[in-house]
Amino acid sequence: MAAKGRPSDYTKWKSRAICMRLTIGESLRSICEIKGYPSRYAVFRWLACNEDFRNQYAQARELQQELLYDELFEIADDSKEDYTEINGEMRLNSEHVQRSRLRIDTRKWVMERMASRKYGVKQQIDHTSKDGSMSPSAYTPEQYSTAQSKLSGKMDDLD
């Protein structure tokens, strides 16, 4: 029986073009506004239904993260407009500095959410207590045997 519903306008050319544009830093929203490209909803439908496109899209998003990573350094190192000359005196252009900070923070935020394992803040939890009572210790062979026999006895009671 044929599938019902709207026919898909998916093509390999369109899917590759979308992924290439994502890779170079364009947003899905801006890509889908270009004449001849599908709507975002169509792209989401393709993602749900097409494994090849889903894999291609995931790879494009990973590459996009690398681009954002490189941009962090470019933005941070660019000091061309940090100072402006006013009446023969150099003054800090705080608007440009704040905009650069916002651009960096936005990219970091996106990277932490989209690739948290790679770019997220690492958290370390210390499971030890001050007196050492919570510190894990290995069983001695005698303790292991005792625990095993107790467990075996309880398992026999379940029958």
Secondary structure, DSSP 8 states (H G I E B T S, - for coil): ----SS-----HHHHHHHHHHHHTT--HHHHHTSTTS--HHHHHHHHHH-HHHHHHHHHHHHHHHHHHHHHHHHHHH--TTSEEEETTEEEE-HHHHHHHHHHHHHHHHHHHHHTHHHHS---------TTSTTS-----HHHHHHHHHHHHHHHHHT-
